[in-house]
Structure formats: structure tokens, C-alpha cells
């Protein structure tokens, strides 16, 4: 099997590409989806409460995600604290996910990891892919989903510049054009990855 890390910056379409890979037949894993689950678990919430205080929670005990986002994208220390709580748990789930797959099979596994290069996770994967658009395209797409430009810029500024991610990746996917173009690029990369998986690189 071949384990591939998929990354990109905020609003550039990692989830869209992950879904395309799933349609093509790859096993896929969304770290964002796992984080959403973790943020409902009591022990995780308690660690976050100890780190950033009661003010980031609603009266019913659930996390005020918008408030947390405002806090951590203005304070690198807080952001690191939250990452250090969540990331080891995400990789535990990834490990469990991979255990269920025959490591001798010729399959491609695509794992979406937003901070793959920022946190030095590249070596955990056989290959890496960066999804990119220009920043303005990302901002316009985020605005359509209700994300304010100022909030989006804060997140983008906290991430490694997309050009640096493109340099570090084994493959890049331009997601700024039509869905047809993006699909074609994704299909071509998937074929290459399937060939590599068949050679037993992992």
C-alpha cells in the first residue's frame, strides 16, 4: 500500500480533492473530520478548557469553535497548545485506520493533513500532494461559505506560504480552474500513485 499525505492552505480545496480521490477508488481519511469528532469528546474538551479557559465554552459545556478560532489565530502559543492536544490523537486514529488495511495490498491511501509541512509530518508519508489556488480565489470561495475575509486572512497567515508547500510536495494539484481540469489532474496523479503502490513502496 502507498500512504499519501494531502495538504494545502485554507480554502484551497483539500476536501474537494479528497472526495475526487475517493471516487477514483482510493482509501481516504479526513483529519478535519476526526478533529470535529475529537472536539465533542469530554477528555479532549477538558484539556482544552485547562489550556484556554472557560470563556471558550458555551454554558452547556460544548466548545465555541468560532471563539476558539479567533483566539488561536491571533496567538501562536495558544494555537500550538491546541495542536499539541489534537494532533497526537489524530495520528492515533490514522494508525488505527491503516491497521485495518492489508499493508501488502496495492492500494492508495490518501490522508488529508492541513498542517502536514508546518509540523514536520512529511516523513510519515510515502508521497505528498499539495492542493493550491491563488489566495484571492481561496478568499472568494471562503466568502461564499460565510467566512469573513479578515478571519480567512488570519488563518492563511498562520500557515506556511502555499508556494513553499508546492516546493516540498511530490505532486501538486491546481484547483483554481474548472472541476473538469481539476479532475483530470487528480486522475493523472492517481494513476501514478497506483503504479507506485503496485511496486510495494510502503
C-alpha positions as a Markdown table, in Angstrom:
| # | Residue | x | y | z |
|---|---|---|---|---|
| 1 | Unk | 0.0 | 0.0 | 0.0 |
| 2 | Unk | 1.0 | 3.6 | -0.6 |
| 3 | Unk | 0.2 | 6.2 | 2.1 |
| 4 | Unk | -0.1 | 9.7 | 0.7 |
| 5 | Unk | -0.4 | 13.0 | 2.7 |
| 6 | Unk | -2.7 | 15.6 | 1.1 |
| 7 | Unk | -2.3 | 19.2 | 2.1 |
| 8 | Unk | -2.9 | 22.8 | 1.0 |
| 9 | Unk | -3.9 | 26.1 | 2.6 |
| 10 | Unk | -7.2 | 27.3 | 4.0 |
| 11 | Unk | -9.9 | 27.5 | 1.3 |
| 12 | Unk | -7.9 | 25.9 | -1.5 |
| 13 | Unk | -9.9 | 22.7 | -1.8 |
| 14 | Unk | -8.3 | 19.8 | 0.1 |
| 15 | Unk | -11.7 | 18.3 | 0.8 |
| 16 | Unk | -12.8 | 18.6 | -2.8 |
| 17 | Unk | -9.7 | 16.7 | -3.9 |
| 18 | Unk | -10.0 | 14.1 | -1.2 |
| 19 | Unk | -13.5 | 13.4 | -2.4 |
| 20 | Unk | -12.2 | 13.0 | -6.0 |
| 21 | Unk | -9.6 | 10.5 | -4.9 |
| 22 | Unk | -12.3 | 8.6 | -3.1 |
| 23 | Unk | -14.4 | 8.4 | -6.3 |
| 24 | Unk | -11.4 | 7.1 | -8.1 |
| 25 | Unk | -11.1 | 4.2 | -5.7 |
| 26 | Unk | -8.5 | 5.4 | -3.1 |
| 27 | Unk | -9.0 | 4.8 | 0.6 |
| 28 | Unk | -9.4 | 8.3 | 2.1 |
| 29 | Unk | -9.1 | 9.7 | 5.6 |
| 30 | Unk | -10.0 | 13.3 | 6.7 |
| 31 | Unk | -8.1 | 14.7 | 9.6 |
| 32 | Unk | -10.6 | 17.6 | 9.7 |
| 33 | Unk | -13.5 | 15.1 | 10.2 |
| 34 | Unk | -11.6 | 13.4 | 13.1 |
| 35 | Unk | -10.9 | 16.8 | 14.7 |
| 36 | Unk | -14.6 | 17.6 | 14.6 |
| 37 | Unk | -15.3 | 14.3 | 16.4 |
| 38 | Unk | -12.5 | 14.9 | 19.0 |
| 39 | Unk | -13.9 | 18.3 | 19.8 |
| 40 | Unk | -17.1 | 16.5 | 21.2 |
| 41 | Unk | -15.1 | 14.2 | 23.5 |
| 42 | Unk | -15.1 | 15.0 | 27.2 |
| 43 | Unk | -11.4 | 14.3 | 27.9 |
| 44 | Unk | -10.3 | 16.4 | 24.9 |
| 45 | Unk | -12.6 | 19.3 | 25.9 |
| 46 | Unk | -11.2 | 19.2 | 29.4 |
| 47 | Unk | -7.7 | 19.5 | 28.2 |
| 48 | Unk | -8.7 | 22.5 | 26.0 |
| 49 | Unk | -10.6 | 24.1 | 28.9 |
| 50 | Unk | -7.4 | 23.9 | 31.1 |
| 51 | Unk | -5.4 | 25.4 | 28.3 |
| 52 | Unk | -7.5 | 28.3 | 27.1 |
| 53 | Unk | -10.1 | 28.8 | 29.9 |
| 54 | Unk | -13.9 | 28.6 | 30.4 |
| 55 | Unk | -14.6 | 31.6 | 28.2 |
| 56 | Unk | -14.2 | 29.4 | 25.0 |
| 57 | Unk | -17.2 | 27.3 | 26.0 |
| 58 | Unk | -20.9 | 27.6 | 25.9 |
| 59 | Unk | -22.9 | 27.2 | 29.1 |
| 60 | Unk | -23.9 | 23.7 | 28.1 |
| 61 | Unk | -20.3 | 22.7 | 28.0 |
| 62 | Unk | -19.8 | 22.5 | 24.3 |
| 63 | Unk | -16.9 | 24.3 | 22.6 |
| 64 | Unk | -17.5 | 27.7 | 21.0 |
| 65 | Unk | -15.5 | 26.9 | 17.9 |
| 66 | Unk | -15.7 | 30.4 | 16.4 |
| 67 | Unk | -14.4 | 31.9 | 19.6 |
| 68 | Unk | -11.6 | 29.4 | 19.7 |
| 69 | Unk | -10.6 | 30.1 | 16.1 |
| 70 | Unk | -10.5 | 33.9 | 16.9 |
| 71 | Unk | -8.3 | 33.2 | 19.9 |
| 72 | Unk | -5.8 | 30.8 | 18.4 |
| 73 | Unk | -5.3 | 32.5 | 15.1 |
| 74 | Unk | -4.2 | 35.6 | 17.0 |
| 75 | Unk | -2.0 | 33.8 | 19.4 |
| 76 | Unk | 0.6 | 31.4 | 18.2 |
| 77 | Unk | 1.2 | 29.9 | 21.7 |
| 78 | Unk | -2.5 | 29.1 | 22.1 |
| 79 | Unk | -2.6 | 27.6 | 18.6 |
| 80 | Unk | 0.4 | 25.4 | 19.3 |
| 81 | Unk | -1.2 | 24.3 | 22.6 |
| 82 | Unk | -4.4 | 23.2 | 20.8 |
| 83 | Unk | -2.4 | 21.5 | 18.0 |
| 84 | Unk | -0.4 | 19.6 | 20.6 |
| 85 | Unk | -3.6 | 18.3 | 22.2 |
| 86 | Unk | -5.3 | 17.3 | 18.9 |
| 87 | Unk | -2.5 | 16.1 | 16.6 |
| 88 | Unk | -1.3 | 13.1 | 18.5 |
| 89 | Unk | -4.9 | 11.9 | 18.8 |
| 90 | Unk | -5.5 | 12.4 | 15.1 |
| 91 | Unk | -2.4 | 10.3 | 14.3 |
| 92 | Unk | -3.6 | 7.6 | 16.7 |
| 93 | Unk | -6.8 | 7.4 | 14.7 |
| 94 | Unk | -4.8 | 7.3 | 11.4 |
| 95 | Unk | -2.8 | 4.5 | 12.8 |
| 96 | Unk | -5.9 | 2.5 | 13.6 |
| 97 | Unk | -7.3 | 3.3 | 10.2 |
| 98 | Unk | -4.2 | 1.9 | 8.5 |
| 99 | Unk | -4.1 | -1.2 | 10.6 |
| 100 | Unk | -7.4 | -2.3 | 9.1 |
| 101 | Unk | -5.9 | -2.3 | 5.6 |
| 102 | Unk | -3.7 | -5.1 | 4.3 |
| 103 | Unk | -0.2 | -3.5 | 4.1 |
| 104 | Unk | 0.7 | -5.8 | 1.3 |
| 105 | Unk | -2.2 | -4.8 | -0.9 |
| 106 | Unk | -1.7 | -2.5 | -3.9 |
| 107 | Unk | -3.9 | 0.3 | -2.7 |
| 108 | Unk | -3.5 | 4.0 | -2.4 |
| 109 | Unk | -4.5 | 5.7 | 0.9 |
| 110 | Unk | -4.9 | 9.5 | 0.8 |
| 111 | Unk | -4.8 | 11.2 | 4.2 |
| 112 | Unk | -5.8 | 14.9 | 4.4 |
| 113 | Unk | -3.5 | 16.7 | 6.8 |
| 114 | Unk | -3.8 | 20.5 | 6.8 |
| 115 | Unk | -0.5 | 21.3 | 8.7 |
| 116 | Unk | 1.5 | 18.5 | 7.1 |
| 117 | Unk | 4.6 | 20.6 | 6.4 |
| 118 | Unk | 4.2 | 23.2 | 9.2 |
| 119 | Unk | 4.5 | 20.5 | 11.8 |
| 120 | Unk | 7.1 | 18.3 | 10.0 |
| 121 | Unk | 4.8 | 15.4 | 9.3 |
| 122 | Unk | 6.0 | 14.8 | 5.7 |
| 123 | Unk | 8.2 | 11.8 | 6.7 |
| 124 | Unk | 5.1 | 10.0 | 7.9 |
| 125 | Unk | 4.0 | 9.5 | 4.3 |
| 126 | Unk | 5.4 | 7.8 | 1.2 |
| 127 | Unk | 4.3 | 10.7 | -1.0 |
| 128 | Unk | 2.8 | 14.1 | -0.5 |
| 129 | Unk | 0.4 | 16.2 | -2.5 |
| 130 | Unk | -0.2 | 20.0 | -2.3 |
| 131 | Unk | -3.5 | 21.4 | -3.5 |
| 132 | Unk | -3.3 | 25.0 | -4.4 |
| 133 | Unk | -5.1 | 28.1 | -5.8 |
| 134 | Unk | -4.1 | 31.7 | -5.7 |
| 135 | Unk | -5.0 | 33.4 | -2.4 |
| 136 | Unk | -7.7 | 35.6 | -3.9 |
| 137 | Unk | -9.6 | 32.6 | -5.3 |
| 138 | Unk | -9.4 | 30.9 | -1.9 |
| 139 | Unk | -10.7 | 34.1 | -0.2 |
| 140 | Unk | -13.6 | 34.4 | -2.7 |
| 141 | Unk | -14.6 | 30.8 | -2.2 |
| 142 | Unk | -14.5 | 31.1 | 1.6 |
| 143 | Unk | -16.6 | 34.3 | 1.5 |
| 144 | Unk | -19.3 | 32.4 | -0.4 |
| 145 | Unk | -19.4 | 29.9 | 2.5 |
| 146 | Unk | -19.8 | 32.8 | 5.1 |
| 147 | Unk | -16.2 | 33.2 | 6.2 |
| 148 | Unk | -15.2 | 36.8 | 6.6 |
| 149 | Unk | -12.1 | 38.0 | 4.7 |
| 150 | Unk | -10.4 | 39.2 | 7.9 |
| 151 | Unk | -10.9 | 35.8 | 9.5 |
| 152 | Unk | -9.7 | 33.9 | 6.4 |
| 153 | Unk | -6.6 | 36.0 | 6.1 |
| 154 | Unk | -5.7 | 35.3 | 9.8 |
| 155 | Unk | -5.8 | 31.6 | 9.1 |
| 156 | Unk | -3.9 | 31.9 | 5.9 |
| 157 | Unk | -1.2 | 34.0 | 7.5 |
| 158 | Unk | -0.7 | 31.3 | 10.2 |
| 159 | Unk | 0.1 | 28.7 | 7.5 |
| 160 | Unk | 3.2 | 28.1 | 5.5 |
| 161 | Unk | 3.1 | 30.0 | 2.2 |
| 162 | Unk | 1.4 | 27.9 | -0.4 |
| 163 | Unk | 4.4 | 28.2 | -2.8 |
| 164 | Unk | 6.6 | 26.7 | -0.1 |
| 165 | Unk | 4.2 | 23.8 | 0.2 |
| 166 | Unk | 4.2 | 23.3 | -3.5 |
| 167 | Unk | 8.0 | 23.1 | -3.5 |
| 168 | Unk | 8.1 | 20.5 | -0.8 |
| 169 | Unk | 5.4 | 18.2 | -2.2 |
| 170 | Unk | 5.9 | 15.3 | -4.6 |
| 171 | Unk | 2.8 | 16.3 | -6.6 |
| 172 | Unk | 0.8 | 19.5 | -6.9 |
| 173 | Unk | -2.9 | 19.9 | -8.0 |
| 174 | Unk | -4.1 | 23.2 | -9.4 |
| 175 | Unk | -7.6 | 23.6 | -8.0 |
| 176 | Unk | -8.2 | 27.2 | -9.3 |
| 177 | Unk | -9.8 | 26.2 | -12.6 |
| 178 | Unk | -12.8 | 24.1 | -13.7 |
| 179 | Unk | -13.9 | 20.9 | -11.9 |
| 180 | Unk | -13.1 | 19.1 | -15.2 |
| 181 | Unk | -9.5 | 20.3 | -15.2 |
| 182 | Unk | -9.0 | 19.5 | -11.5 |
| 183 | Unk | -10.5 | 16.1 | -12.0 |
| 184 | Unk | -8.2 | 15.4 | -14.9 |
| 185 | Unk | -5.1 | 16.4 | -12.9 |
| 186 | Unk | -6.3 | 14.3 | -10.0 |
| 187 | Unk | -6.8 | 11.2 | -12.2 |
| 188 | Unk | -3.3 | 11.5 | -13.7 |
| 189 | Unk | -1.7 | 11.6 | -10.3 |
| 190 | Unk | -3.9 | 8.7 | -9.0 |
| 191 | Unk | -2.7 | 6.5 | -11.9 |
| 192 | Unk | 0.9 | 7.3 | -11.0 |
| 193 | Unk | 0.3 | 6.5 | -7.3 |
| 194 | Unk | -1.4 | 3.2 | -8.2 |
| 195 | Unk | 1.6 | 2.2 | -10.1 |
| 196 | Unk | 3.9 | 3.1 | -7.2 |
| 197 | Unk | 1.5 | 1.2 | -4.8 |
| 198 | Unk | 1.8 | -1.9 | -7.0 |
| 199 | Unk | 5.6 | -1.8 | -6.6 |
| 200 | Unk | 5.2 | -2.1 | -2.9 |
| 201 | Unk | 6.9 | 1.1 | -1.9 |
| 202 | Unk | 5.4 | 1.3 | 1.6 |
